Amino acid sequence: MHRTFMARAATAACALVLLAGCGGGDDEATDAGKSSGASSSIKLIKAGELTTCTHLPYPPFQSAEGGKVVGFDVDLIDLVAKDIGAKQAIFDTPFENIKTGAALNAGQCDVAAAGMTITEERKKNLDFSEPYFDATQALLAKKGSGITSLDSAKGKKVGSQASTTGEDYVKEHGADPVSFETSDAELNGLRSGQVDVIVQDLPVVNGWLKDPANADFEIVANLDTGEQYGFAVKKDGNDELLAKINAALAKAKSDGTYDTLYTKWIGAKPAS
């Protein structure tokens, strides 16, 4: 996946924290990590909290429900938090701030978990975990649209979420998409007729189609883009936390926890 958004002022970002406060800089991070229940070698921006940067909404990976943020990414990072003796807190910020490493560098969070595709460009700014999810894209259109592929969408208005890998993919294949700031705005663009078809991560589209309000739409094509999601920490800044994330993922996959969470949030796992 993902997305590009105009940077918000720091005060506005603070107002968007869910279950978390705004973090401090590197000195505070070091002190917080040493004074928390976590291993003294792990830097945390706030004592006793593992602060996660994400961009809402992006179900089933993260979304706000009943005053809490829930989702597949949230549950996986909770495993890490438990392992280091901390509690997860969520910091909602524009995806641009996540993929560039700006949020981590500013001390706003310890880890980024945002349904984020691992790319070579993003590796320049972030240290990624081992992949935790194999992702594909889908085209969603109104039933009876006649669109069955990107080729058949030529001459039609294609919508995408800004700065996502889905947007990059359709551009590379000849489309000039209309960019929407969020996944919700993208879906509303399709509903209102601003665009004829949209590209989005398959699990997100599958979630939309569970809503009866979207019964007039269908997946018209699957796009196997070979993407994998990863969690990320500050570039060259928190190797110990990255090791804990990878260890938690490996344990979850070996003891069945990963499969349980996958089924809960995504659905049946595809055959290997």
N, C-alpha and C positions, 0 to 999 in steps of 0.2 A: 504494500500500500504506500502511498500517502501524499500528502497535502501541503499547501503553502498559504500562510495567512499573514496579514499585516500585524506587526508587533504591537502589543498593547503596552500602555504605561505600567510601570511597576505597581503603582497603587491599584490599578484595575485588576492586575493579575492576582494581587493579594486577595481581592474580594472574591475571586473565583476559586479559592482553595476550598476543597471539600474534605472534611475530616482532617485538616492539617493547617498549620500556620506557615507563613512565609519564612524561608530559611535564611541563614546568614551566609557569610563568606567562608573562605577556606580555614581561617583560624578557628572560627566557631565550629566548623565541621569536625576538625581534628579533636577539639575539646569535647564535643558532644559524643563522638564515637567512643572516646576513652572513658567517659563517665556513664555511658549507657550499659545495659545488660549485654550488649553485643561484645564480640571479641574486641580487645583493645586495639587491634591492628586495622579494624574496619572503620572507615570514616563515615559518620552520619551527621547530617546538618542539624539534627535535633536529637537530644538524648532520648533513647528509648523508642524512637520512631524511624521507620524506614520510609522515607518520603518518595513517592512515585509520581513522576510527571507523565501526564497523558493529555489527550485532547478529546473532549466529550462532544456529542455522543458517538460511540462506535460499537454498538452491540453486534455480536455477542461478546466482544472482547472487553469493553468497558462502557457502562452507561449508568446514569443516576436513576435510582428507584427508591422511593420512600425516604429521601434524605441521605441515602448511602450510595456509594459507587460499587457496582457489582459487575461480574463478568469473568470470562475465562482467564484473561491476563491477571485480573485482581486475585483470583483464587490461587494462581500459580505463584505470584509474588508473596501472597500470604504464607506460603510454605517456606519461603526464604526468610521472611520476617520472624516466623516462629523459630526457625533454626538458629537465628542470631539473637534471640531473646528480645525482639522488638515488636512494635505494632505498626502495621502499614497505615500511612496517611497519603491521601491523594491530592495532587496539585494539578489543577486544570489550566493548561496554557496552550497557545497556538502551536500547531504542529511544526511550523517553521522554526520555532524556538527549540523544539525537541530534536529534529533531524539535523540541525546545524550544530548541536551541542551547546547552544547558548544558554539554555535553562540549567544544564548541569554545570557549566562553567561559572554561572552567576550564583551558584549555591542555592538554587531553588528546589533541587531534588537530588536524591542519591542515585536513583535508577529511572530509566525511561521504559515504559511499558505501554505501547500505543498501537498495537497491531502493526508494527513497523517492519517493512521488508528490509532485509540486509542487502545493501548495495555497496559496490566499491567506492562510490562517491561518499556515501555516508560513513564508511569506515575511516575516512580521512578525519572525521570530526568526533567519532564515537568508538568505544571499545564494545563490541557485541558479544553476547553470550553465544553458546551453541544454538543452532536453530531449534525452535520449539513447535513450529507449525508450518506445514506445506500449504501454500496458498495458491489459488487460481482466481481468475477474474470471470465475470459474467456480464452479458448484455441483457438488459431488462427493457421491455417495450410493451406497448398495449397489445392485447390479443388481437390477432387479425391484421397487424401492422404490415405484414409482408416482409419484415426484416428477419433474416435468418443468419446473418453473418456481418462482419465489418464491411465486406465488399458490397453486400446488398444495402448497407446503410449509406452508401455514397449518394450525395444529394439530399440526405436527411440531416436534421439537426441532432448532433450527438452531444450528450452532457457528460461531464466528469467532475470528480472532486479535485479541487485545485492542488497541484503539485504531488499528486499520487502517482504510483507506478502504473496504475490503470490509465491515467491520463497520458503518461509518457508512451504507453504501449499503443494507444489508438492514434496518437500523433505520428509515431514511427510507421504506422500502417496507413497513413494518408488522410486521417481525419483532422479537422480543425475544430476541436470541441469547445463547447461553452463551459467555462469553469464556474463551479459553485463552491462557496467557502466551506460548507459542511456536507456530510452525507445526507442529513435531513433536508437541506436546501436543494440538493441534487434531486432527491426523490420528489420534492414538491415541484421542481421544475418539470419533471416528467408528468406529474399529475395535472399540472396547469396547462400543459401543451407548449411550454417554452421550448422543449426539446422533444424529439421523437423516440430516442433511445438513450439509455445511460449505461456507463461502464462502472462496475463496482466490485469489490471483493465478494466472492461467492457466498461465504457465510453470512455476510451482511444482507445480501439479496435474499437468501433463504429465510432470514429472520423477517424481512419485510413481507414476504409472501405468506407468512403465517397470520398476518393481520387481514381480516376480512375486508378492510378498507382498500386493500390493494388487489382485490380479486380480479380486477379488469386487466391485470398485467401478468406477464409470464417471462421466464428466461428463454431468450431466443437463440442464445449461443453461449457456450463455455469457451473461455480462452485460457489455455494451459501456458502460463507465462513462466513457469519454473521458479516461482518466488518462494522464499522462506522467511518467516518472521523471526526476529530476535529481540531480546531485551538488551539494554545498553547502559553503560556507565561512562563517567567522564573519561575522555581520552587520556591514557597514561596516568590516570588519577586515582584508581581504586581497584587494583588488581585483586585484593583480598575479597572485596564484595563480589566481584565478577566470578571468582572461584567458588564462592558460596552459592551463587545463582546457578552455575553449571552443576554443582554437586546436588542441589535441590532438584533440578530438572532430571538428572540421571537417576536419583533415588525414586522420584515420582514415576518415572517410566518403568523402573524395575519392580516396584511394589504394587503397581496397578492403579495408583492414585491418578496418574496422568490420564489413563483410559476412562476412569470414572468421571473426571472433570470434563474431558473431551465430549463424552456422551451427554453430560448435563448441559453443556453450553452450545456445542456444535452439532451434535447428533451422532449417528453411527459412523465409526471410523472407516475410511476406504480401505480396501484390501491392499496389503503391502505389494 
